[in-house]
Amino acid sequence: MITYEDFEKVDIRVGEIVKADDFPEARKPAYKLTINFGAEVGVKRSSVQINNYIKEELIGKQVIAVVNFPPKQIGPFVSEVLTLGLPDGEGGVVLLAPTKNIPLGGKMF
């Protein structure tokens, strides 16, 4: 169990995918995303293990990510944020996204 104070330390924000590239060096199917989180956080990169999205359709999509974890080296790529998703029950991942358009950098509270 964690405390509410522990949870408050996690900075979860909304960003917009501005670029999606293949990540052939990854062990599992993945994309390298470039995500704009607005002026306060800026543009960050994330590796996402997904196989049920067409990369061109990801552009412009808003997603939810943890933006205050330390960068993580994934093969030749440095992932700066953790883009959040949930298993869809069929082996895929559904990226977490707001149900309405949110200003970039909007923080979950």
C-alpha positions in Angstrom: 0.0 0.0 0.0 1.1 3.5 -0.7 0.0 6.7 1.1 -1.9 9.5 -0.6 1.2 11.6 -0.2 3.1 9.0 -2.2 0.5 9.2 -5.0 0.7 13.0 -5.0 4.3 12.8 -6.0 3.4 11.2 -9.4 3.0 13.9 -12.0 0.4 12.6 -14.5 -0.4 14.9 -17.5 -2.1 15.1 -20.9 0.0 15.5 -24.0 -0.6 15.3 -27.8 1.3 12.9 -30.0 3.1 14.9 -32.6 5.3 12.1 -34.1 5.2 8.3 -34.1 8.1 6.2 -35.4 8.7 2.5 -35.7 11.0 1.0 -33.1 12.4 -2.1 -34.9 15.1 -2.6 -32.2 12.6 -3.2 -29.5 12.0 -6.8 -28.3 8.2 -6.5 -28.6 6.3 -4.4 -31.1 6.7 -0.8 -30.2 6.6 2.8 -31.4 8.8 5.7 -30.4 6.4 8.6 -29.7 7.2 12.3 -29.5 4.6 14.0 -27.3 3.9 17.7 -26.7 2.9 18.4 -23.1 2.7 22.2 -23.5 4.9 25.0 -22.2 5.5 23.8 -18.6 6.7 20.2 -19.4 7.6 20.6 -23.1 8.1 17.9 -25.8 9.1 14.5 -24.5 9.8 11.1 -26.0 8.3 7.8 -25.0 8.6 4.1 -26.1 5.2 2.4 -26.1 4.7 -1.4 -26.6 1.6 -1.4 -28.7 0.6 -3.4 -31.7 -3.0 -2.5 -32.2 -2.5 1.1 -33.5 -1.5 2.4 -36.9 1.2 4.9 -36.3 -0.2 7.5 -38.6 -3.5 7.4 -36.6 -1.6 8.2 -33.4 -0.7 11.7 -34.6 -2.9 14.3 -32.9 -4.1 11.9 -30.3 -4.1 13.0 -26.7 -2.6 10.6 -24.2 -2.0 10.4 -20.5 1.6 10.0 -19.2 3.7 10.1 -16.1 6.2 12.9 -16.7 8.4 12.8 -13.6 10.0 9.4 -13.7 13.7 9.4 -14.6 14.6 8.7 -18.2 14.8 5.0 -19.1 17.2 3.6 -21.6 15.4 1.1 -23.9 18.0 -0.3 -26.3 19.2 2.7 -28.4 16.3 4.9 -27.3 15.8 7.0 -24.1 12.2 7.1 -23.0 11.5 10.3 -21.0 7.9 9.7 -19.9 5.7 6.7 -19.2 2.7 6.7 -21.5 -0.2 4.9 -19.8 -2.3 2.2 -21.2 -4.5 -0.8 -20.3 -4.7 -4.3 -21.7 -7.7 -4.8 -24.0 -8.2 -8.5 -23.2 -7.1 -9.5 -26.8 -3.4 -9.0 -26.4 -3.4 -5.3 -27.3 -3.1 -2.1 -25.3 -5.5 0.8 -25.2 -3.7 4.1 -24.5 -5.3 6.2 -21.8 -6.8 9.4 -23.1 -9.2 12.0 -21.9 -12.8 11.8 -23.2 -12.7 15.6 -24.1 -9.9 17.7 -25.5 -7.8 19.0 -22.7 -5.2 21.9 -22.7 -1.8 20.4 -23.2 0.0 19.8 -19.9 -3.2 19.4 -17.9 -2.3 17.8 -14.7 -4.3 15.0 -13.1 -5.4 15.7 -9.5 
